[in-house]
Amino acid sequence: MCVIYMMSEDTKAIKDHGRLLLYRKEEKIASQPISRISSVVVTKQAHVTMPLVYALLEEGIPIFYMRHTRRSVHKNADKIKC
């Protein structure tokens, strides 16, 4: 199971055919089946589409909204940790 971290500006996650697609500045940087995600961590700079939010909620996958601080979060920490 994977944790999706969305921490930097210009980051967007969308749902596409049962997958979470992660983009930064219009470039796809990651793709993961929603069924393989254990949680999603989002800061205020990132964008998550409503279809993805509903898909995550339907699967019982928690979404954590966090403040962005330099001490706890690296600026370009958008990634998938499996």
C-alpha positions as CSV (number, residue, x, y, z in Angstrom):
1,M,0.0,0.0,0.0
2,C,1.2,3.5,-0.8
3,V,1.0,6.9,0.7
4,I,0.6,9.8,-1.7
5,Y,2.3,13.1,-0.6
6,M,1.2,16.3,-2.3
7,M,3.3,19.1,-0.7
8,S,4.5,21.6,-3.4
9,E,2.8,24.3,-5.4
10,D,1.4,23.5,-8.8
11,T,0.7,19.9,-7.8
12,K,-2.6,18.4,-8.9
13,A,-4.1,14.9,-8.5
14,I,-6.9,13.5,-10.7
15,K,-8.8,10.3,-11.1
16,D,-8.4,8.5,-14.4
17,H,-9.8,5.0,-14.9
18,G,-9.4,3.8,-11.3
19,R,-5.9,5.4,-11.0
20,L,-4.6,8.5,-9.2
21,L,-2.5,10.6,-11.6
22,L,-0.1,13.1,-10.0
23,Y,0.9,16.2,-11.9
24,R,3.3,19.0,-11.2
25,K,3.2,22.0,-13.6
26,E,1.2,20.0,-16.2
27,E,3.8,17.1,-16.2
28,K,2.7,13.7,-15.0
29,I,5.1,12.7,-12.3
30,A,3.3,9.6,-10.9
31,S,0.5,7.1,-11.4
32,Q,-0.9,4.6,-8.9
33,P,-4.1,2.4,-8.8
34,I,-6.5,3.8,-6.2
35,S,-6.9,0.3,-4.8
36,R,-3.1,0.4,-3.8
37,I,-3.3,3.7,-1.9
38,S,-3.5,3.7,1.9
39,S,-3.7,7.4,2.4
40,V,-3.2,10.8,0.8
41,V,-1.4,13.8,2.5
42,V,-2.3,17.2,1.0
43,T,-1.2,20.8,1.8
44,K,-3.0,23.9,0.8
45,Q,-0.8,24.4,-2.3
46,A,-1.9,21.2,-3.9
47,H,-5.2,20.5,-5.8
48,V,-7.3,17.4,-5.6
49,T,-10.3,17.0,-8.0
50,M,-13.7,16.1,-6.6
51,P,-14.0,12.9,-8.6
52,L,-10.7,11.7,-7.0
53,V,-11.9,12.8,-3.5
54,Y,-15.1,10.7,-4.0
55,A,-13.2,7.7,-5.3
56,L,-10.9,7.8,-2.3
57,L,-13.8,8.1,0.2
58,E,-15.6,5.2,-1.5
59,E,-12.6,3.0,-1.0
60,G,-12.2,4.2,2.7
61,I,-8.9,5.9,2.0
62,P,-8.2,8.8,4.3
63,I,-7.2,12.2,3.1
64,F,-5.0,14.3,5.5
65,Y,-4.8,18.0,5.1
66,M,-1.7,19.5,6.7
67,R,-0.1,22.9,7.1
68,H,3.1,23.4,5.1
69,T,6.1,24.0,7.4
70,R,9.7,23.9,6.5
71,R,10.5,21.9,9.6
72,S,8.2,18.9,8.8
73,V,7.7,19.0,5.0
74,H,10.3,19.4,2.2
75,K,9.1,21.9,-0.5
76,N,9.2,19.4,-3.4
77,A,8.0,16.3,-1.5
78,D,5.4,15.2,-4.1
79,K,5.8,11.5,-4.3
80,I,4.4,8.1,-3.7
81,K,5.8,6.0,-0.9
82,C,5.2,2.3,-1.1
